[in-house]
Amino acid sequence: MSITARRWLVCVIWFAVGVMLIVRGLPYTGLTEQPDIVGLTGNDSWIALAVAVVVGVGKGLTMLKKGARRAVTQIMAKGESAPPWTIFSPIMYLLVALMIGAGLALRHGDYDAGTKAWVVGILYPGIGLALMIGGILATRVGPLQKT
C-alpha cells in the first residue's frame, strides 16, 4: 500500500471514529434523545457544545497535529510497500485500547447522571472533533523533525 494511501487511511479512520464519538456524545448534550440517557437541558446543552468545540479545535490543532505527524513519520519509515496495519505504531494500538476502556468507563460508570451528561457531553464531541481535524491534517502534514 502506498504512502499516500496509508495517509488517507489514517484520515478515514480518525474521521470515522470522530463522527462516531460526536454521535455518541450528542444525547448527553441533550441535542438528540436516547431513552436510556439523561441529557443536559436548556442553555446547559449549548454551553457544553461550545466547550466541546473549544476543546476539539484546541486538541485537534495541537496534540493531534503532533499525532498526525507521528503517524506520517511511522508511515514513511515503513516505506512504500508496507501493509496497511503498519500505519500506527504498537504503542498507538495500546493507547487506543486504553482510550476505549476509559470511554466505556465514562459512559457506563455508576455516578451522578447530571455529572455524566456534562463529562461525556463535552469529552465525546470534543475528542470527536479533534480526531476529525487530526485526520484531515494527517493528509497534509510532514513527518516529525528530529531535533
C-alpha positions as CSV (number, residue, x, y, z in Angstrom):
1,M,0.0,0.0,0.0
2,S,1.5,3.4,-1.0
3,I,2.4,6.1,1.5
4,T,-0.3,8.4,0.2
5,A,-2.9,5.6,0.5
6,R,-1.9,4.9,4.1
7,R,-2.0,8.6,5.0
8,W,-5.6,8.7,3.6
9,L,-6.4,5.5,5.6
10,V,-5.3,7.4,8.8
11,C,-7.6,10.2,7.7
12,V,-10.6,7.9,7.1
13,I,-10.1,6.0,10.4
14,W,-9.7,9.1,12.6
15,F,-12.6,10.9,10.8
16,A,-14.9,7.9,11.2
17,V,-14.1,7.5,14.9
18,G,-14.6,11.2,15.3
19,V,-18.0,11.1,13.8
20,M,-18.9,8.1,15.9
21,L,-17.8,9.9,19.1
22,I,-19.8,13.0,18.2
23,V,-22.9,10.9,17.5
24,R,-22.5,9.0,20.8
25,G,-21.9,12.3,22.8
26,L,-24.9,14.3,21.5
27,P,-27.5,12.5,23.6
28,Y,-25.6,13.6,26.7
29,T,-25.6,17.2,25.5
30,G,-29.4,17.0,25.2
31,L,-29.3,17.8,21.4
32,T,-30.6,14.4,20.5
33,E,-32.7,12.0,22.5
34,Q,-32.0,8.5,23.6
35,P,-34.3,6.8,26.1
36,D,-31.7,5.5,28.5
37,I,-29.5,8.6,28.6
38,V,-30.1,11.7,30.8
39,G,-29.0,14.7,28.8
40,L,-28.5,18.3,29.6
41,T,-31.3,20.8,29.1
42,G,-31.8,24.4,28.2
43,N,-28.7,26.6,28.0
44,D,-26.6,23.8,29.5
45,S,-26.8,22.0,26.2
46,W,-25.3,24.9,24.3
47,I,-22.7,25.6,26.9
48,A,-21.5,22.0,26.8
49,L,-21.4,22.1,23.0
50,A,-19.4,25.3,23.0
51,V,-16.9,23.9,25.4
52,A,-16.7,20.7,23.3
53,V,-15.9,22.8,20.2
54,V,-13.2,24.8,22.0
55,V,-11.7,21.5,23.4
56,G,-11.9,19.8,20.0
57,V,-10.3,22.6,18.0
58,G,-7.6,23.2,20.6
59,K,-6.8,19.5,20.8
60,G,-7.0,18.9,17.1
61,L,-4.7,21.8,16.2
62,T,-2.1,20.9,18.9
63,M,-2.0,17.4,20.2
64,L,-3.5,15.6,17.2
65,K,-1.4,17.6,14.8
66,K,1.6,16.1,16.5
67,G,-0.1,12.7,16.5
68,A,-0.7,13.1,12.7
69,R,3.0,13.9,12.3
70,R,3.9,10.8,14.3
71,A,1.6,8.7,12.1
72,V,3.2,10.2,9.0
73,T,6.7,9.5,10.4
74,Q,5.7,5.9,11.1
75,I,4.2,5.5,7.6
76,M,7.2,7.0,5.8
77,A,9.7,4.9,7.9
78,K,7.9,1.7,6.8
79,G,8.3,2.6,3.1
80,E,6.2,2.4,0.0
81,S,5.1,-1.3,0.2
82,A,4.3,-1.7,3.9
83,P,1.0,-3.4,4.8
84,P,-2.0,-1.2,5.9
85,W,-1.8,-2.2,9.6
86,T,1.6,-0.5,9.9
87,I,0.1,3.0,9.8
88,F,0.2,3.1,13.6
89,S,2.9,2.0,16.0
90,P,2.3,-0.8,18.5
91,I,2.2,1.8,21.3
92,M,-0.6,3.6,19.4
93,Y,-2.7,0.4,19.3
94,L,-2.2,0.1,23.1
95,L,-3.2,3.7,23.6
96,V,-6.4,3.1,21.5
97,A,-7.3,0.1,23.7
98,L,-6.8,2.3,26.8
99,M,-9.0,5.1,25.4
100,I,-11.8,2.7,24.5
101,G,-11.7,1.3,28.1
102,A,-11.7,4.9,29.5
103,G,-14.7,5.8,27.3
104,L,-16.7,2.8,28.3
105,A,-15.9,3.6,32.0
106,L,-17.2,7.2,31.5
107,R,-20.4,6.1,29.8
108,H,-21.2,3.1,31.9
109,G,-19.8,4.2,35.3
110,D,-22.2,4.4,38.2
111,Y,-22.1,8.1,39.1
112,D,-24.5,11.1,39.0
113,A,-26.4,11.3,35.7
114,G,-26.0,15.1,35.6
115,T,-22.3,14.9,36.0
116,K,-22.1,12.1,33.4
117,A,-24.0,14.3,31.0
118,W,-21.5,17.2,31.4
119,V,-18.4,15.0,31.2
120,V,-19.5,12.8,28.3
121,G,-21.3,15.7,26.6
122,I,-18.1,17.7,26.4
123,L,-15.5,15.0,26.0
124,Y,-17.0,12.8,23.3
125,P,-17.9,15.6,20.9
126,G,-14.7,17.5,21.7
127,I,-12.4,14.5,21.1
128,G,-14.5,13.5,18.1
129,L,-14.0,17.0,16.5
130,A,-10.3,16.8,17.4
131,L,-9.9,13.4,15.7
132,M,-11.7,14.8,12.6
133,I,-9.2,17.7,12.4
134,G,-6.3,15.4,13.1
135,G,-7.4,13.0,10.3
136,I,-7.5,15.9,7.8
137,L,-4.1,17.1,9.0
138,A,-2.7,13.5,8.5
139,T,-3.1,14.0,4.8
140,R,-1.3,17.4,4.8
141,V,1.5,17.5,7.5
142,G,5.1,16.4,7.1
143,P,6.8,13.9,9.4
144,L,8.2,14.8,12.8
145,Q,11.5,16.7,12.5
146,K,14.4,15.2,14.5
147,T,15.9,17.7,17.0
